């Protein structure tokens, strides 16, 4: 039943996306224009498979990240930029039958392949949704954790994206980012710049961790006291990375 509903939701999302006409006067979506553009390069979309799953498991990557994020049975998790589903399937096992995982991506082909994997592996606690570069399209007050693993540097409209992500968190919910400390046009983002962008939209950095199991660093954010209006958001400058 869950798989059937997830595929129905995906089909509807794809149809709606196909009906949206692009604005020929700008590369920015119309829905992002109330928000500032980032004052930094944005990485091109990378391969949906960051590394082989066996190699990542041999390093203990997912286990370490889930431990740092305090993932427990029964939680509801969003896996943003899910790709081929490396974290999706491991999160699904970790949260168990009482938990739920929503796998989201902006690549339709990737989601179709992931949907077949979900069916093949009978992951009844996983659903699939199509997102956008400026909006993750997540249901309100639904998630204990939102994961963004090695993908945040590819978000072309970070301020709009993070602003619209905010209402999807439950009370006490956290956003988990794993990324590399390198320039944003080289598939990474310096920790200082990451923290600045989140904080400008009203999040609070709770902790960062370095660990040999990770190809990069771990950062955890929660919602701060207020979410600013879009016109009040001041974009971070390059020196925020220092």
BALOBA-1460 file (C-alpha; in Angstrom, 3 decimals):
// residues 242
<rec num="1" residu="x" x="0.000" y="0.000" z="0.000"/>
<rec num="2" residu="x" x="2.765" y="2.448" z="0.954"/>
<rec num="3" residu="x" x="4.626" y="1.702" z="-2.297"/>
<rec num="4" residu="x" x="1.489" y="2.237" z="-4.365"/>
<rec num="5" residu="x" x="0.790" y="5.566" z="-2.663"/>
<rec num="6" residu="x" x="4.392" y="6.695" z="-3.073"/>
<rec num="7" residu="x" x="4.333" y="5.986" z="-6.796"/>
<rec num="8" residu="x" x="1.013" y="7.796" z="-7.156"/>
<rec num="9" residu="x" x="2.460" y="10.832" z="-5.373"/>
<rec num="10" residu="x" x="5.521" y="10.744" z="-7.606"/>
<rec num="11" residu="x" x="3.432" y="10.551" z="-10.770"/>
<rec num="12" residu="x" x="1.294" y="13.505" z="-9.700"/>
<rec num="13" residu="x" x="4.365" y="15.563" z="-8.815"/>
<rec num="14" residu="x" x="5.963" y="14.829" z="-12.166"/>
<rec num="15" residu="x" x="2.825" y="15.869" z="-14.010"/>
<rec num="16" residu="x" x="2.623" y="19.147" z="-12.101"/>
<rec num="17" residu="x" x="6.290" y="19.860" z="-12.730"/>
<rec num="18" residu="x" x="5.863" y="19.268" z="-16.448"/>
<rec num="19" residu="x" x="3.080" y="21.880" z="-16.583"/>
<rec num="20" residu="x" x="5.281" y="24.668" z="-15.164"/>
<rec num="21" residu="x" x="6.554" y="26.958" z="-17.894"/>
<rec num="22" residu="x" x="10.088" y="28.300" z="-17.362"/>
<rec num="23" residu="x" x="10.695" y="32.028" z="-17.196"/>
<rec num="24" residu="x" x="12.860" y="32.849" z="-20.199"/>
<rec num="25" residu="x" x="14.081" y="36.142" z="-18.691"/>
<rec num="26" residu="x" x="16.023" y="34.485" z="-15.868"/>
<rec num="27" residu="x" x="17.458" y="31.159" z="-14.792"/>
<rec num="28" residu="x" x="15.865" y="31.650" z="-11.366"/>
<rec num="29" residu="x" x="12.466" y="30.110" z="-10.652"/>
<rec num="30" residu="x" x="9.693" y="32.650" z="-10.224"/>
<rec num="31" residu="x" x="9.048" y="31.183" z="-6.784"/>
<rec num="32" residu="x" x="12.584" y="32.069" z="-5.631"/>
<rec num="33" residu="x" x="12.630" y="35.732" z="-6.555"/>
<rec num="34" residu="x" x="11.546" y="37.020" z="-3.153"/>
<rec num="35" residu="x" x="14.734" y="35.519" z="-1.720"/>
<rec num="36" residu="x" x="18.361" y="36.610" z="-2.155"/>
<rec num="37" residu="x" x="20.678" y="34.704" z="-4.454"/>
<rec num="38" residu="x" x="23.726" y="33.096" z="-2.868"/>
<rec num="39" residu="x" x="26.929" y="35.138" z="-3.139"/>
<rec num="40" residu="x" x="28.912" y="32.034" z="-4.053"/>
<rec num="41" residu="x" x="29.142" y="29.507" z="-6.867"/>
<rec num="42" residu="x" x="26.851" y="26.478" z="-6.869"/>
<rec num="43" residu="x" x="28.199" y="23.064" z="-7.802"/>
<rec num="44" residu="x" x="26.818" y="21.354" z="-10.862"/>
<rec num="45" residu="x" x="24.713" y="18.299" z="-10.143"/>
<rec num="46" residu="x" x="27.025" y="15.384" z="-9.454"/>
<rec num="47" residu="x" x="26.599" y="11.691" z="-9.977"/>
<rec num="48" residu="x" x="23.688" y="10.205" z="-8.023"/>
<rec num="49" residu="x" x="26.043" y="7.551" z="-6.684"/>
<rec num="50" residu="x" x="28.686" y="9.269" z="-4.543"/>
<rec num="51" residu="x" x="30.727" y="6.095" z="-4.046"/>
<rec num="52" residu="x" x="30.034" y="2.381" z="-4.051"/>
<rec num="53" residu="x" x="27.703" y="1.325" z="-1.264"/>
<rec num="54" residu="x" x="29.988" y="-1.519" z="-0.199"/>
<rec num="55" residu="x" x="32.893" y="0.905" z="0.175"/>
<rec num="56" residu="x" x="30.826" y="3.347" z="2.190"/>
<rec num="57" residu="x" x="29.587" y="0.548" z="4.431"/>
<rec num="58" residu="x" x="33.109" y="-0.773" z="4.920"/>
<rec num="59" residu="x" x="34.043" y="2.668" z="6.274"/>
<rec num="60" residu="x" x="31.002" y="2.690" z="8.554"/>
<rec num="61" residu="x" x="29.711" y="5.937" z="7.040"/>
<rec num="62" residu="x" x="25.943" y="5.580" z="7.370"/>
<rec num="63" residu="x" x="26.186" y="3.952" z="10.780"/>
<rec num="64" residu="x" x="28.321" y="6.831" z="12.058"/>
<rec num="65" residu="x" x="26.046" y="9.520" z="10.637"/>
<rec num="66" residu="x" x="22.902" y="7.869" z="12.017"/>
<rec num="67" residu="x" x="24.556" y="7.527" z="15.431"/>
<rec num="68" residu="x" x="25.603" y="11.193" z="15.441"/>
<rec num="69" residu="x" x="22.047" y="12.164" z="14.423"/>
<rec num="70" residu="x" x="20.534" y="9.969" z="17.179"/>
<rec num="71" residu="x" x="18.264" y="8.090" z="14.774"/>
<rec num="72" residu="x" x="15.893" y="5.808" z="16.673"/>
<rec num="73" residu="x" x="13.110" y="3.338" z="15.797"/>
<rec num="74" residu="x" x="9.793" y="5.030" z="15.075"/>
<rec num="75" residu="x" x="11.248" y="8.304" z="13.760"/>
<rec num="76" residu="x" x="10.110" y="9.996" z="10.553"/>
<rec num="77" residu="x" x="13.012" y="11.026" z="8.313"/>
<rec num="78" residu="x" x="13.330" y="12.970" z="5.053"/>
<rec num="79" residu="x" x="16.284" y="12.003" z="2.857"/>
<rec num="80" residu="x" x="16.793" y="15.022" z="0.585"/>
<rec num="81" residu="x" x="18.793" y="14.358" z="-2.569"/>
<rec num="82" residu="x" x="18.288" y="10.655" z="-1.999"/>
<rec num="83" residu="x" x="19.926" y="9.616" z="-5.260"/>
<rec num="84" residu="x" x="20.223" y="5.847" z="-5.623"/>
<rec num="85" residu="x" x="18.989" y="5.392" z="-2.048"/>
<rec num="86" residu="x" x="22.123" y="4.623" z="-0.039"/>
<rec num="87" residu="x" x="20.838" y="6.442" z="3.038"/>
<rec num="88" residu="x" x="17.171" y="5.781" z="2.284"/>
<rec num="89" residu="x" x="17.443" y="2.011" z="2.665"/>
<rec num="90" residu="x" x="19.642" y="2.217" z="5.765"/>
<rec num="91" residu="x" x="17.421" y="4.787" z="7.424"/>
<rec num="92" residu="x" x="14.399" y="2.612" z="6.636"/>
<rec num="93" residu="x" x="15.996" y="-0.305" z="8.445"/>
<rec num="94" residu="x" x="17.041" y="1.871" z="11.392"/>
<rec num="95" residu="x" x="13.605" y="3.456" z="12.008"/>
<rec num="96" residu="x" x="11.814" y="0.132" z="11.553"/>
<rec num="97" residu="x" x="8.185" y="-0.624" z="10.794"/>
<rec num="98" residu="x" x="6.903" y="2.114" z="13.098"/>
<rec num="99" residu="x" x="9.063" y="4.736" z="11.372"/>
<rec num="100" residu="x" x="8.851" y="6.358" z="7.955"/>
<rec num="101" residu="x" x="11.376" y="7.619" z="5.405"/>
<rec num="102" residu="x" x="10.538" y="10.067" z="2.621"/>
<rec num="103" residu="x" x="13.109" y="9.940" z="-0.192"/>
<rec num="104" residu="x" x="13.219" y="13.162" z="-2.217"/>
<rec num="105" residu="x" x="15.226" y="14.238" z="-5.248"/>
<rec num="106" residu="x" x="14.890" y="16.682" z="-8.143"/>
<rec num="107" residu="x" x="16.016" y="14.110" z="-10.741"/>
<rec num="108" residu="x" x="13.028" y="12.223" z="-12.152"/>
<rec num="109" residu="x" x="15.158" y="9.415" z="-13.578"/>
<rec num="110" residu="x" x="16.848" y="8.851" z="-10.234"/>
<rec num="111" residu="x" x="13.489" y="8.699" z="-8.463"/>
<rec num="112" residu="x" x="12.165" y="6.174" z="-10.947"/>
<rec num="113" residu="x" x="15.166" y="3.928" z="-10.336"/>
<rec num="114" residu="x" x="14.847" y="4.401" z="-6.601"/>
<rec num="115" residu="x" x="11.167" y="3.498" z="-6.819"/>
<rec num="116" residu="x" x="12.074" y="0.208" z="-8.459"/>
<rec num="117" residu="x" x="14.602" y="-0.447" z="-5.703"/>
<rec num="118" residu="x" x="12.020" y="0.300" z="-3.028"/>
<rec num="119" residu="x" x="9.658" y="-2.196" z="-4.645"/>
<rec num="120" residu="x" x="12.365" y="-4.806" z="-5.117"/>
<rec num="121" residu="x" x="13.562" y="-4.581" z="-1.514"/>
<rec num="122" residu="x" x="9.982" y="-4.332" z="-0.177"/>
<rec num="123" residu="x" x="10.627" y="-1.184" z="1.817"/>
<rec num="124" residu="x" x="7.067" y="-0.582" z="2.948"/>
<rec num="125" residu="x" x="8.056" y="2.309" z="5.221"/>
<rec num="126" residu="x" x="9.547" y="4.363" z="2.349"/>
<rec num="127" residu="x" x="7.730" y="6.869" z="0.142"/>
<rec num="128" residu="x" x="9.116" y="8.953" z="-2.724"/>
<rec num="129" residu="x" x="8.581" y="12.587" z="-3.713"/>
<rec num="130" residu="x" x="9.856" y="15.040" z="-6.310"/>
<rec num="131" residu="x" x="11.418" y="18.249" z="-5.024"/>
<rec num="132" residu="x" x="12.551" y="21.509" z="-6.610"/>
<rec num="133" residu="x" x="15.716" y="23.580" z="-6.366"/>
<rec num="134" residu="x" x="13.981" y="26.205" z="-4.240"/>
<rec num="135" residu="x" x="11.466" y="24.038" z="-2.373"/>
<rec num="136" residu="x" x="11.763" y="20.533" z="-0.928"/>
<rec num="137" residu="x" x="7.944" y="20.198" z="-1.023"/>
<rec num="138" residu="x" x="7.774" y="18.471" z="2.348"/>
<rec num="139" residu="x" x="4.590" y="18.082" z="4.424"/>
<rec num="140" residu="x" x="4.231" y="20.368" z="7.425"/>
<rec num="141" residu="x" x="5.417" y="19.395" z="10.917"/>
<rec num="142" residu="x" x="6.259" y="15.867" z="9.802"/>
<rec num="143" residu="x" x="9.947" y="15.103" z="10.345"/>
<rec num="144" residu="x" x="12.166" y="14.315" z="13.297"/>
<rec num="145" residu="x" x="15.235" y="14.547" z="11.065"/>
<rec num="146" residu="x" x="15.945" y="15.895" z="7.587"/>
<rec num="147" residu="x" x="19.106" y="14.507" z="5.955"/>
<rec num="148" residu="x" x="21.114" y="16.329" z="3.282"/>
<rec num="149" residu="x" x="24.197" y="14.236" z="2.591"/>
<rec num="150" residu="x" x="26.770" y="15.474" z="0.060"/>
<rec num="151" residu="x" x="24.158" y="17.507" z="-1.796"/>
<rec num="152" residu="x" x="23.661" y="20.899" z="-0.104"/>
<rec num="153" residu="x" x="26.363" y="22.521" z="-2.284"/>
<rec num="154" residu="x" x="24.173" y="21.683" z="-5.309"/>
<rec num="155" residu="x" x="21.143" y="23.609" z="-4.021"/>
<rec num="156" residu="x" x="20.829" y="26.550" z="-6.392"/>
<rec num="157" residu="x" x="18.468" y="28.579" z="-4.177"/>
<rec num="158" residu="x" x="19.635" y="27.841" z="-0.631"/>
<rec num="159" residu="x" x="17.771" y="30.671" z="1.123"/>
<rec num="160" residu="x" x="14.398" y="29.840" z="-0.446"/>
<rec num="161" residu="x" x="15.036" y="26.127" z="0.034"/>
<rec num="162" residu="x" x="15.927" y="26.377" z="3.731"/>
<rec num="163" residu="x" x="13.077" y="28.825" z="4.421"/>
<rec num="164" residu="x" x="10.550" y="26.396" z="2.942"/>
<rec num="165" residu="x" x="12.146" y="23.451" z="4.714"/>
<rec num="166" residu="x" x="11.612" y="25.069" z="8.143"/>
<rec num="167" residu="x" x="7.870" y="24.222" z="8.590"/>
<rec num="168" residu="x" x="8.419" y="20.533" z="7.799"/>
<rec num="169" residu="x" x="10.254" y="19.916" z="11.091"/>
<rec num="170" residu="x" x="8.445" y="18.580" z="14.109"/>
<rec num="171" residu="x" x="8.996" y="20.232" z="17.468"/>
<rec num="172" residu="x" x="12.593" y="19.366" z="18.327"/>
<rec num="173" residu="x" x="13.364" y="18.263" z="14.766"/>
<rec num="174" residu="x" x="16.889" y="18.526" z="13.356"/>
<rec num="175" residu="x" x="18.475" y="19.096" z="9.956"/>
<rec num="176" residu="x" x="21.551" y="16.951" z="9.315"/>
<rec num="177" residu="x" x="24.153" y="17.998" z="6.733"/>
<rec num="178" residu="x" x="27.181" y="15.981" z="5.684"/>
<rec num="179" residu="x" x="29.502" y="17.767" z="3.270"/>
<rec num="180" residu="x" x="33.140" y="18.405" z="2.426"/>
<rec num="181" residu="x" x="35.183" y="21.401" z="3.532"/>
<rec num="182" residu="x" x="36.039" y="22.691" z="0.088"/>
<rec num="183" residu="x" x="34.846" y="25.486" z="-2.261"/>
<rec num="184" residu="x" x="31.207" y="25.334" z="-3.275"/>
<rec num="185" residu="x" x="32.024" y="24.916" z="-6.964"/>
<rec num="186" residu="x" x="34.063" y="21.813" z="-6.095"/>
<rec num="187" residu="x" x="31.266" y="19.790" z="-4.508"/>
<rec num="188" residu="x" x="31.651" y="20.978" z="-0.952"/>
<rec num="189" residu="x" x="31.001" y="23.927" z="1.334"/>
<rec num="190" residu="x" x="33.173" y="25.330" z="4.150"/>
<rec num="191" residu="x" x="31.566" y="24.770" z="7.575"/>
<rec num="192" residu="x" x="31.539" y="28.490" z="8.366"/>
<rec num="193" residu="x" x="29.649" y="29.328" z="5.198"/>
<rec num="194" residu="x" x="27.189" y="26.480" z="5.761"/>
<rec num="195" residu="x" x="26.464" y="27.726" z="9.285"/>
<rec num="196" residu="x" x="26.056" y="31.303" z="8.031"/>
<rec num="197" residu="x" x="23.483" y="30.359" z="5.388"/>
<rec num="198" residu="x" x="21.429" y="28.316" z="7.841"/>
<rec num="199" residu="x" x="21.593" y="30.997" z="10.518"/>
<rec num="200" residu="x" x="20.497" y="33.760" z="8.113"/>
<rec num="201" residu="x" x="17.262" y="31.805" z="7.584"/>
<rec num="202" residu="x" x="16.696" y="31.311" z="11.315"/>
<rec num="203" residu="x" x="18.308" y="27.975" z="12.131"/>
<rec num="204" residu="x" x="20.717" y="27.364" z="14.982"/>
<rec num="205" residu="x" x="23.899" y="25.305" z="14.651"/>
<rec num="206" residu="x" x="23.930" y="22.693" z="17.419"/>
<rec num="207" residu="x" x="27.109" y="20.775" z="16.651"/>
<rec num="208" residu="x" x="29.678" y="19.872" z="14.054"/>
<rec num="209" residu="x" x="31.770" y="16.717" z="14.033"/>
<rec num="210" residu="x" x="34.750" y="15.412" z="12.117"/>
<rec num="211" residu="x" x="35.135" y="11.642" z="11.909"/>
<rec num="212" residu="x" x="37.295" y="9.301" z="9.814"/>
<rec num="213" residu="x" x="34.183" y="7.398" z="8.681"/>
<rec num="214" residu="x" x="32.846" y="10.487" z="6.920"/>
<rec num="215" residu="x" x="33.978" y="11.868" z="3.600"/>
<rec num="216" residu="x" x="33.757" y="15.329" z="5.091"/>
<rec num="217" residu="x" x="32.092" y="16.724" z="8.215"/>
<rec num="218" residu="x" x="28.777" y="16.382" z="10.048"/>
<rec num="219" residu="x" x="26.637" y="19.390" z="11.031"/>
<rec num="220" residu="x" x="23.354" y="19.440" z="12.936"/>
<rec num="221" residu="x" x="20.884" y="22.339" z="12.984"/>
<rec num="222" residu="x" x="17.625" y="23.078" z="14.752"/>
<rec num="223" residu="x" x="15.099" y="25.848" z="14.287"/>
<rec num="224" residu="x" x="15.899" y="29.077" z="16.082"/>
<rec num="225" residu="x" x="13.421" y="31.435" z="17.708"/>
<rec num="226" residu="x" x="12.114" y="33.017" z="14.486"/>
<rec num="227" residu="x" x="12.094" y="32.518" z="10.736"/>
<rec num="228" residu="x" x="12.780" y="35.889" z="9.044"/>
<rec num="229" residu="x" x="10.649" y="37.215" z="6.230"/>
<rec num="230" residu="x" x="12.225" y="36.532" z="2.811"/>
<rec num="231" residu="x" x="12.977" y="40.210" z="2.179"/>
<rec num="232" residu="x" x="14.849" y="40.449" z="5.492"/>
<rec num="233" residu="x" x="17.329" y="37.656" z="4.732"/>
<rec num="234" residu="x" x="20.865" y="38.962" z="4.193"/>
<rec num="235" residu="x" x="22.977" y="36.642" z="2.018"/>
<rec num="236" residu="x" x="26.300" y="35.463" z="3.363"/>
<rec num="237" residu="x" x="29.476" y="36.765" z="1.778"/>
<rec num="238" residu="x" x="32.582" y="34.779" z="0.882"/>
<rec num="239" residu="x" x="34.367" y="35.761" z="4.103"/>
<rec num="240" residu="x" x="31.744" y="33.793" z="6.084"/>
<rec num="241" residu="x" x="33.728" y="30.685" z="5.130"/>
<rec num="242" residu="x" x="36.671" y="31.834" z="7.280"/>
